[in-house]
Structure formats: structure tokens, C-alpha cells
Amino acid sequence: MGFGFSLLAFLIVLTPVVFIHELGHYWAARRSGVTVEVFSVGFGPEIFGFTDRHNTRWKFSVIPLGGYVKMAGDSNAASAPSEEAMSIKGSFQSASLKAKAFIVAMGPIFNFILGIVIITAVYIGYGKVTIPTVVGGVQEGSAAETAGLKIGDRITAVNGRSVSDFGELKTYIFESPGQAVMLEIDRDGRVMTFDIKPDVVEDKCMMVSYGRLGVMSMGGEIKQMGPVSALVAASTDSFTMSLAMLRGIGRLASGNANKGEIGGPVKIAEISGRVASQGLISLAMFVAIISINLGLVNLLPVPSLDGGHLMFFGLEAIMGKPLSLKAQDMIMRLGMALLLTLIVTVTFIDISSLFMAEC
């Protein structure tokens, strides 16, 4: 697959996700009486743009890895307040604490909304793929065969968590290579439990490791849904996805992340190209996943992320006064430095993986 195709797919995936995120901040700011001076998709010099009747400059910039909304009183794209921000009419800093929290929170919330809307549209127009967790085949020499799973077994729970769809089961197994999991099985009406260590699979093409049980499904169906049922299913699936992402973040924080589990822009671009080659439905679902992922990550209490700002607002509400601008600026700079270090490190690993990949 060509670099150009992957890059184009990456931009198709990232642009709407970033736009919607910043639109959430913009919409909330306008609702709160805060002046938005710049709405940018990307960073760096402007490629093209226009100024609307509210004097907001809407633009696309050279580096398409993110975006920002610059409000009155901000000294830069990172929303660092200027010294005179409190005295500027319509500035973010002069808004009420509730309004500031509302403006910051709506970026990630819009990402969750975008993800749910896309998944809902797919379930209405194409349908939801449903595959029961009934074993249709057991691979010879696999962890499933060693443990004694049989054709016809219905897997009902993994580590005490209920599962009803093969995709959900696959997610739990995928993220547990070589780690013991407890499966609850319904075999002809009898409830049985199995302790199984999924086989460790090394994907030398994608440079990732994951768990494999070694069972095949009995097949499934694609069922189109009405608007209400599709919305409910999309919301439920988005919540399930978010929990899986949180488990991944937990593994990262504890140093137990699986090989290749973390990826930067290069890996996302590579995956975008692969997904785009599978068709529009797969690409749309990938956009939804990335949007939900971005919303969730931005809510983490990390300085320079939206969650970091919300953390400051929470401290302000508790203490009755905000941290000094100097303290906020120092913490934000530290957070930005750590994030940039992480991005550079992950990007280096991703690029190295491209040369080492055997595909």
C-alpha cells in the first residue's frame, strides 16, 4: 500500500475528528459570550481560510496533526492566557468558572457525539454485525483445544464480565496475550469455567502482539436497525469501546502495555490506509473509533489537555481561587513538553517499525 494513499486516508480520518473537537469548543464559547479569534485545523502557517462576520478567522494550516481554537485573551495556540486577559472583554479568562469548564468539556463531548452519530448511521444504513459467542470450531493445538473447549460451547463471560457478541469476546482475548483469563461456558445447559492463557501472536507486519484463543464462530448476521434502536446500540458500543480504551491506558500506566499497543500519527496513518482499502463502512467505523479515542484521551487530567484544564477548574472551585498564572503556565509548559516527548518517541518507534516490519 502506497504512502500517498495512507496519508490521504489519514487526513480523511483525522480532519473531521479534529474539526468536530474544535467545533465543540467554538460552539460552547459562542454560547458563553466568549470571543473566538481563530479556528484552526492544523498548526503552523495558514494554507487558506476566511474571516466570518463575527471576526473569527477559520483556517487550515500546514501541519494537519490537531487543531486549536484561539479565544480573546489567549497569547498563543496552546490557550496560555496573556497578562491582561482578565481585563479583555469576551476573553476566556474573564468568563465564569462554570462557563470555562463548559467550553473546555464540549470539545471531547463533541467527539463522543460524532462517534455515536457515525455508528448510529452505519447501523441504520448498513446494519450491525451480530455474531453469537457460540464456538463453531476449535483450532488444532490452540489454547482453546488445550483447555478443552468444544464445538457448541457458548462463552458467556470473560473474567466475570458478561459477553454476548463474538467481537466483544475477541477484544478481551486480544488484549490478554499469554495472560490467564477465566471463561464461563454454557455447555448444553451446564455452566462451566475454564482458566485459559490465550496464545501470544506476533504480527510481524503490524509489529504488534495480541492474544488468540483459537476458536471460530458459528457465523452471524447483519441486522439493519431503526433510528432509536441504532442510537441505543451505538451508545452502548461506544461505552464498551471506551472501557476497552481505559483498560489500555491502565496497562500503559502500569508498564504492562502489549507490544505495539501504543501508536502515534505514523501508525494511525498506516492503519488508516489499511482500513480505507476495506471500504467506506470500515473507514467510517474507524473514524468513529478515533473520535471516541480522542475524546477520552482529552479528558485525562494531564496538563495541556482538556482534562488538565478541567483539573485546574476543579482545584479553583475547591480552593475558592485559581492558581497563579505563573503556576498554570509552568505546569502547562511541563505538560506540553511531556506530551511532545511522548509523541516524538512514539513516532520514532512507529517509523522504526515500518523498516522492521516483515510484510
Buried (B, 14 or more C-beta within 10 A) or exposed (E): EEEEBBBBBBBBBBBBBBBBBBBBBBBBBBEBEBBBBBBBBBBEEEEEBEEEEEEBBBBBBEEBBBBBBBBBBBBEBBBBBBEEBEEBEBBBBBBEEEBBBBBBBBBBBBBBBBBBBBBBBBBBEBBBBBBBBBBBEBBEEBBBBEBEBEEEBBBBBBEEEEBBBBBBBBBBBBBBBEBEBEBBBBEEEEEEEBEBBBBBEEBEEBBBBBBBBBBBBBEBEEEEBEEEBBBBBBBEBBEBBBEBBEBBBEBEEEEEBBBBBBBBBBBBBBBBBBBBEEEEBBBBBBBBBBBBBBBBBBBBEBBBBBBBBBBBBEEBEEEEEBBEBEEBBEBBBEBBEEBEEEEEEBBEBBEEBEEEEEE
